[in-house]
Amino acid sequence: MACIGASVFCCTLGCPPPQTTPTISAPPPPPRELSEIVQTIEQNAALLDRALWSNNVHVTARFEDADGKEHVFNLDGNLLYQPPQNLRLDLRPGLGDQVMQIGSNAQDYWVWIEPELHRMWWGRYRHLHKPCTEKMPVRPDQLLFALGVGGLPKATDTLYGPARKFGRQRDILYYIRPKAGGGFLIDREYWVDRTPPYQIRVVILRDRFGQITMSALLDDYRPAWSEGPLVAHTISIIWPQDDGKFTMFMDSVRGVQASEVRPGSFERPTDGRLPAPVRGNVLQIDADCDQDRPAHD
């Protein structure tokens, strides 16, 4: 019988539908004026009047090499950042020797990886976005964007913005640049929370075809020091075109004065300062771009 195991009430009158509690979605936070959004981010960036230092960084990185082989690293180390472009991230497996460095200065950016790959990649900032630039496993220039503490970029002759789109929970600031053949395309986006602390939550970068090259999620904003800038202590980056991922956790961050930063901290390492397996295996990813440089450069 169909009613075996059912109550007499259900068999006679039919079981009532299960009781559900209606859900009421909270209204989205109210939008803010574009000028207010920009001012909040820039005021936070202005508090960064010294270098940032963390000696308890934890990194998980995954990427594929040129042959499609997957490499996964779980590393600990130190981060030193001095605005606007000086970056040094030294990583090691637990208490072992250093096996990776990610760096940047005003002219160059680089990464070297000792285990498995035994190679260093580096490039010049003046060649960014040029078709003659090859790929590298981790992009230090894009990691700078993902830190989220340098403020918003300034408009230039080839970069216009910011303008604003409306999301449900966030305001989306975006920049456009001219597209080859005419018109414009979105170059980058900054998704900003409409709730405190009103900081950047997502950063998206696009290539000259408008395709996403990097997306970063910023979380766990905390002051770097008393009355200092809010800094995201968790940063998760995806490079969708290369199937690469990079997640960084910082237990704590503090400020250090310029006098405490050792001279040469942000110099691009040459053979003498590289691990022995990496020496002689250094690739400039934009060497072809140098062929077109002026004779006096």
N, C-alpha and C positions, 0 to 999 in steps of 0.2 A: 504493500500500500504506500501511497505517496506520503501519508502522514505518519509513518512509523518513526518513532523518536521525536515527533513534534508534539507540542502541547495541544490539548483539546481546543483551547482558544484559537490557536493558529489554524487548526484543521477546520474549525467551524467558520471563523470570520476572516481568516487570512492574517498573517503576521504583520504587525505594523512596521513601517520602515525604521531602520536604526536611527537613534537620536544623534544628531550632529549639532555641534555648537557653531553658529555662524561666525565667520571670521570677518573682521572689519579692518581693512588695510589702512595704516596710518597715512595721512596725506603727506606728499613729498615736502621736504623743506622748501621754504620760499626762495626764489632766485634772488641773487644779489646783483648790484650794478657791476658792470665790467671794471670800472675804475676801482671799486672796493675790493674786488677779487685780486686784481693786480697789486694793489697797495698792500694787502695782507701778506702776499708772497714775498714782495720786495722788502717789506719791513723785517720779515724773518731772516731773509738773506743778509740784510745789512747788519744783523747781530753777529754774523760770522766774521769777526775782526781778528782772528788768529787761525792757526792751523788746527785741523781735527786729528786726533790720535786715538786709536783703539788697539790694545794689545790682546784682545780676546775675540778675534774674528773667526767665524766658522763658515766654510764654503763647501758647497756641493756643486760640482760642474760636470756636465755631460755634453759631449759633442762627437761628431764624426770626422775622421781625417779624410784626406783626398781620395783614399781608396775605399771609403765607406765603412771603415772599421770604427766601432763605437769605443769611446774612452770615457771612463767615469772616475772622478776624483772626489775624495772626502778629506778636506784639509783644514788646518787651523793656522792662524798667523796674525799679522799686524797690518793695520791700515794707517796711512798718513796722507792727508789731503790738505792742500794749501790752495785756496782759490786764486785764479779761476781754473787753471788747468794742470796744476801739479798734483800727481797721484802716485802713490807707491803702495802696492799690496804684495807683501811677502808671505808665502804659504808653504807649509810643511805638513807631513803626516804625523800628527801628535808631537812627540818630542824628537822626531828625526830631523835630518838635515833639510834645508830648504829645497823644494823641488819645482816651484813655480814663482814667477814674478810678473805682475801686471803693472805697467807704469806709463806715465805721461808727463810731459813738460810743455812749455810754450811752443816748441817746434815739432816734437816727435811723440809718438806713442808706440808701445811695444808689449810683447808678452813672450816669455820663454818658459818652456816646459821640459823638465829633465827626464822624468820616467816615461818609458815607452816611445816618446817622440824625439827627444834629444834635439830640440830645435828652438830657435828664436825667430819671431816675426816682428817686423817693425815698419812704420810708415811715417810720412811727413804730413802735418796738418794742412799744409798748403795744397795737397793733392786730394783731400777728402772729396768724395762724391764723383771723382773723375772716372771714366770708364777704364782707364789704364791701371786702376788699383785692383789688386787681387784680394782674396779673402784671407782671414786669419781666425784661429779658433775662438778667441775672446776679443771683443772690441773695447779697448780701454777708453776711447773717445766716447763711446756710447754708455759705458759705465759711469762716466762723469755726469751725463744727463740723468741717469737713474738715481744718483745720490740725492737729487732734488733739493739741494741746499744752495745752489748757485744763483737762484732767482731765474726769472724768465729771460729768454734771449732778446736782444735789442733788434729792432727792425733795421734792415739794410736795403741797399739798392736791389737785392735779389731775394730778400726775405721780408714779407709783409705780415704784420700782425702785432698783437694778437686780436683776433675776432672771437666771438663767443657763440656756441650752440648750446641748447638746453637739453640736458639729460634729466631723468626723473630724480635722481639723488645727487647728481653732480653737475657742475657747470663745465663745459668742455671748451677750453681755449685752444685755438688752432692758428697756425701760420701757413701762408701759401707762398709759392714761388713760381716764377714763369716756367712754362713747360716748353720743351723743344717743339717747334712747329706752331707755336702760338697757344694762347690760353694759359691757365694756371692749374696747379694741383696742390693738394694739401701736403705740406712738408713734415709737420709734426703736430701732435696734440698733447695737451695737458689736461687731465680730468681732475677737477678740484672739488673736494668735499664741500657741501653746503652746510655741514655741521662742524662744530669745533673739532680740531683746531684750524679748520679751513685751509688745509694744506694740499699739496699735490698728491693724488692717490695713484694715478696711472700716467705713464709717459709712453707715447707711441711715436716712432720714427718711421718715415717712408722714404723709398728710393725715388729716382728720377722718373719711374713709371707709375708712382703712386702706390706701390705695393709695400706692405709692412715689412720692415727689416728688423725692428726690435719693439717689443712691448715689455714694460716693466711695471710691477706692482709694488708700491711702497706702503709699509705698514709699521705699526708700533712706534709712532712719533713720540719722542721724549726730549726734554731739554738736554743739550750737550753739557751745560753747566748752569749754575744758578743765574737766571736772567739771560741765558744764552739762547742760541737759535734752537728751534725744534728740528730734530734730525730723525729720519726714519731708521730704525734699528734692524729692520728686516726688509730685504730687497730681493725680489724674484724677477729674473729676466728670461725672456724667451726670444731666440732668434729663429723665427719660423722658416725662413728660407734655407737655413742650414741645419735645421732640426737640433739646435743647441739650446741648452738650459744652464742657468747659473743662479744659484741662490746663496745669499750672504746674510748671516745673522751676526750682529754685534751685541755682545752682552752689555757693554758700556762704551761710552765715548767721552773724551774730555778735550779741552782746548789746550794748545801749547803755543807759547810765544815764538815769534820768528827766530829769536836768539837761541831757542832750544832745538831748532831744526838743524841737523848736521849739514854742513856744506857738501854739495854733491849728491844729496839724497835723491834728487830727481834727474840726475844725469842718465842718459841712455847708456846701458852697460855695453862695453866692447869686449872682445875676446878675453882679455886679461881678467875681467871681473865676472866671467861666466863660469858655470860648472864645466869641468873638463869634457863631459860627453856632448855639451852644447857647442863648444868652441869649434869654429870652422863650419858650422851648420846654421848660418845666419842668413835669413831671407828678407830682403827689402821688398815689401809687397807692392810698392809703387815705383820701382826702379825704372820701368818704362816711361813713367811720367817725367822723370828727370831728364830724359833725352830731349825734351822740348823746352828745357829751361833756357833763359837768356845766358849768353856767354859770361856776363859779369856776376851771375848768381852763384 
